[in-house]
Amino acid sequence: MGIEVLIEDERWVAADLPALATCASDAALRGAGLTPEAWEISVLACDDARLATLNTEFRGRPAPTNVLSWPSAERSTPPDTGAAPELGDIAISYDTCAREAAAAGLNLDMHVLHLLVHGTLHLLGYDHETDADAAVMEGLETQILATLGVADPY
């Protein structure tokens, strides 16, 4: 699997986001019954200002958030090029992640793993718009996180 990480906020360098992103997405894809090597994911490592802009542009919510995901149109149809299809893009804000982790008394790496697993599941089509959908997504998410040594966030 290819994880492409674009670091816009240098604070993500110390967190080794490329390693966290690879670990989280690999676990999420395996947890969903997929082969991680068959997919490509792009991750934008940014700050609250950038996430607020993206959240406003794509969701109509003018505020920062911790993580956003955009599934690729290619995710269901592998390209003829032999390259791994793009699963989609994830953007993650250092400011919100660090603030949430501190407020909850969590290790930043563990919280980031959770958010990247969450974002990857969104790329696969899981959501939490209804209680039933949330139960399915959160159940799978909790199972995946357990394989990474991350406590149940719910």
C-alpha positions as CSV (number, residue, x, y, z in Angstrom):
1,M,0.0,0.0,0.0
2,G,1.2,3.4,-0.7
3,I,0.7,6.2,1.9
4,E,1.6,9.6,0.6
5,V,1.9,12.2,3.4
6,L,2.1,15.9,2.7
7,I,3.3,17.7,5.8
8,E,2.1,21.3,5.8
9,D,2.5,21.8,9.6
10,E,6.1,20.9,10.8
11,R,4.8,19.8,14.2
12,W,3.7,16.6,12.5
13,V,7.4,15.7,11.7
14,A,8.1,15.1,15.4
15,A,5.0,12.9,15.6
16,D,6.3,10.7,12.7
17,L,3.0,11.0,11.0
18,P,4.1,8.8,8.0
19,A,4.7,5.9,10.3
20,L,1.4,6.4,12.2
21,A,-0.5,6.8,8.9
22,T,0.9,3.6,7.5
23,C,0.2,1.7,10.7
24,A,-3.4,2.9,11.1
25,S,-4.4,2.5,7.5
26,D,-2.9,-0.9,7.2
27,A,-4.8,-2.1,10.3
28,A,-8.0,-0.5,9.1
29,L,-7.8,-2.1,5.7
30,R,-7.0,-5.5,7.1
31,G,-9.8,-5.1,9.7
32,A,-12.2,-4.5,6.9
33,G,-11.0,-7.6,5.1
34,L,-8.9,-5.9,2.4
35,T,-5.3,-6.2,1.4
36,P,-3.5,-3.0,2.3
37,E,-1.0,-3.3,-0.5
38,A,-3.8,-3.0,-3.1
39,W,-4.6,0.6,-2.2
40,E,-3.2,4.1,-2.2
41,I,-4.1,6.8,0.4
42,S,-3.0,10.4,0.6
43,V,-2.7,12.2,4.0
44,L,-2.5,16.0,4.5
45,A,-0.9,16.8,7.8
46,C,-2.0,20.4,8.6
47,D,-3.2,22.8,11.2
48,D,-6.6,24.1,12.4
49,A,-6.6,27.0,9.9
50,R,-6.2,24.6,6.9
51,L,-8.8,22.1,8.3
52,A,-11.3,24.9,8.9
53,T,-10.9,26.0,5.3
54,L,-11.4,22.5,4.0
55,N,-14.3,21.9,6.4
56,T,-16.0,25.1,5.2
57,E,-15.4,24.3,1.5
58,F,-16.4,20.6,1.5
59,R,-18.9,20.4,4.4
60,G,-20.2,23.9,4.8
61,R,-19.0,23.9,8.4
62,P,-16.8,27.0,9.1
63,A,-14.7,25.5,11.9
64,P,-11.7,23.2,12.3
65,T,-12.2,19.5,13.1
66,N,-9.7,16.7,13.8
67,V,-9.9,14.7,10.6
68,L,-11.7,14.8,7.3
69,S,-11.8,12.1,4.6
70,W,-12.7,12.2,0.8
71,P,-13.2,8.8,-0.9
72,S,-11.8,8.5,-4.4
73,A,-14.0,7.8,-7.3
74,E,-11.5,5.0,-8.2
75,R,-12.0,3.0,-5.0
76,S,-14.3,0.5,-6.5
77,T,-12.6,0.1,-9.9
78,P,-8.9,-0.7,-10.0
79,P,-7.2,1.2,-12.8
80,D,-5.9,-0.5,-15.9
81,T,-2.4,0.8,-15.3
82,G,-1.5,-1.9,-12.8
83,A,-1.1,0.7,-10.1
84,A,-2.9,0.5,-6.8
85,P,-6.2,2.4,-7.0
86,E,-6.6,5.5,-4.9
87,L,-8.8,4.9,-1.9
88,G,-8.9,8.6,-1.1
89,D,-7.6,11.5,0.9
90,I,-7.4,12.2,4.6
91,A,-6.6,15.6,6.2
92,I,-5.7,15.8,9.9
93,S,-5.1,18.8,12.1
94,Y,-2.3,18.9,14.6
95,D,-3.9,21.6,16.7
96,T,-7.2,19.8,17.3
97,C,-5.6,16.4,17.7
98,A,-3.2,17.7,20.3
99,R,-5.9,19.6,22.1
100,E,-8.2,16.6,22.2
101,A,-5.5,14.2,23.4
102,A,-4.5,16.6,26.2
103,A,-8.1,17.2,27.3
104,A,-8.7,13.4,27.4
105,G,-5.4,12.6,29.0
106,L,-4.4,10.5,26.0
107,N,-1.1,9.9,24.3
108,L,-1.0,11.9,21.1
109,D,0.2,9.0,19.0
110,M,-2.7,6.8,20.3
111,H,-5.2,9.5,19.5
112,V,-3.8,10.0,16.0
113,L,-3.9,6.3,15.3
114,H,-7.6,6.4,16.3
115,L,-8.4,9.3,14.0
116,L,-6.5,7.8,11.1
117,V,-8.3,4.5,11.5
118,H,-11.6,6.4,11.7
119,G,-10.7,8.4,8.5
120,T,-9.7,5.3,6.6
121,L,-13.0,3.6,7.5
122,H,-14.7,6.7,6.1
123,L,-12.8,6.2,2.9
124,L,-14.2,2.7,2.8
125,G,-17.8,4.0,3.0
126,Y,-18.4,3.6,6.7
127,D,-20.2,6.4,8.4
128,H,-22.0,7.4,11.6
129,E,-24.9,9.3,10.3
130,T,-27.5,7.0,12.0
131,D,-27.3,5.1,15.3
132,A,-27.2,1.8,13.4
133,D,-24.4,3.0,11.1
134,A,-22.5,4.4,14.1
135,A,-22.8,1.0,15.9
136,V,-21.3,-0.8,13.0
137,M,-18.5,1.6,12.3
138,E,-17.6,2.1,16.0
139,G,-17.6,-1.7,16.6
140,L,-15.2,-2.3,13.7
141,E,-13.1,0.7,14.7
142,T,-12.8,-0.6,18.3
143,Q,-11.7,-4.0,17.1
144,I,-9.1,-2.5,14.8
145,L,-7.8,-0.2,17.5
146,A,-7.4,-3.1,19.9
147,T,-5.0,-4.7,17.4
148,L,-2.9,-1.6,17.7
149,G,-3.0,-1.5,21.5
150,V,-5.3,1.5,21.5
151,A,-8.1,1.5,24.1
152,D,-11.8,1.7,23.1
153,P,-12.4,5.4,22.5
154,Y,-16.1,5.0,22.8
